[in-house]
Amino acid sequence: MTGKPEKPVGDIARQAKRMKINRDNPGPSPLRGIGTFGMIGWSIAVPTVGGAILGLWLDRVAPQDFSWTLALILAGVVIGGFIAATWMNKEGGGK
């Protein structure tokens, strides 16, 4: 033996428990935050752009007194907002 006392079993168990908790519940990370902003941005941008494209097509094919493009852009923003809110609630764990 090297003369150095070994760690008590209780200390090892506490350290292992802390390590498991830290691994299972990582703290806030700048990269995770950037990823979250990217996900929220895409979840709003994709339905909005899709609504604009569909609206432009409908304005040519089925013209109305109102603008299909503006109506579907607004619908895309609303749908994207709901998608983003749902995703944030799911990721946040309802905090």
C-alpha positions in Angstrom: 0.0 0.0 0.0 1.1 3.6 -0.6 0.2 4.7 2.9 -2.5 7.0 1.6 -5.9 6.1 3.2 -8.6 5.0 0.8 -11.8 7.0 0.4 -14.7 5.8 2.5 -17.4 4.0 0.6 -19.9 6.8 1.5 -17.7 9.4 -0.1 -17.5 7.4 -3.3 -21.2 6.9 -3.4 -21.9 10.6 -2.9 -19.5 11.5 -5.6 -21.0 9.0 -8.0 -24.5 10.3 -7.2 -23.4 13.9 -7.9 -21.8 12.9 -11.2 -25.0 11.1 -12.3 -27.1 14.1 -11.4 -24.8 16.4 -13.3 -24.8 14.1 -16.3 -28.6 13.7 -16.3 -29.3 17.4 -15.8 -26.8 19.5 -17.7 -26.8 23.2 -16.8 -27.4 26.0 -19.2 -25.1 26.1 -22.2 -24.5 28.9 -24.7 -24.6 26.4 -27.5 -27.8 24.9 -26.3 -29.3 28.5 -26.2 -28.2 29.2 -29.8 -29.7 25.9 -30.9 -33.0 26.8 -29.1 -33.1 30.2 -30.9 -32.4 28.4 -34.2 -35.2 25.9 -33.6 -37.7 28.7 -32.7 -36.6 30.7 -35.7 -37.1 27.9 -38.1 -40.4 26.8 -36.6 -41.7 30.3 -37.3 -39.9 31.0 -40.6 -40.9 27.8 -42.5 -44.7 28.1 -42.1 -44.5 31.9 -42.8 -42.5 31.4 -46.1 -44.7 28.4 -47.0 -47.8 30.6 -46.5 -46.3 33.4 -48.7 -45.5 31.0 -51.5 -49.0 29.4 -51.3 -50.5 32.8 -51.2 -48.7 34.1 -54.2 -49.9 31.0 -56.2 -53.5 31.5 -55.0 -53.4 35.2 -55.9 -52.7 34.1 -59.5 -55.0 31.1 -59.6 -57.9 32.3 -57.5 -57.9 36.1 -57.1 -60.1 37.5 -54.4 -61.0 40.9 -53.0 -58.3 40.3 -50.3 -54.7 39.3 -50.6 -54.1 35.5 -50.2 -50.4 36.3 -49.7 -50.9 38.5 -46.7 -53.6 36.3 -45.2 -51.4 33.2 -45.4 -48.3 35.0 -44.2 -50.3 35.9 -41.1 -51.6 32.4 -40.8 -48.0 31.1 -41.1 -46.8 33.4 -38.3 -49.6 32.3 -36.0 -49.0 28.6 -36.8 -45.3 29.0 -36.3 -45.8 30.7 -33.0 -47.9 27.8 -31.8 -45.3 25.3 -32.9 -42.5 27.3 -31.2 -44.5 27.7 -28.0 -45.3 24.0 -27.9 -41.6 23.1 -28.5 -40.4 25.5 -25.8 -42.9 24.1 -23.3 -41.8 20.5 -24.1 -38.1 21.3 -23.9 -38.5 23.4 -20.7 -40.4 20.6 -19.0 -43.3 23.0 -18.2 -41.2 25.3 -16.1 
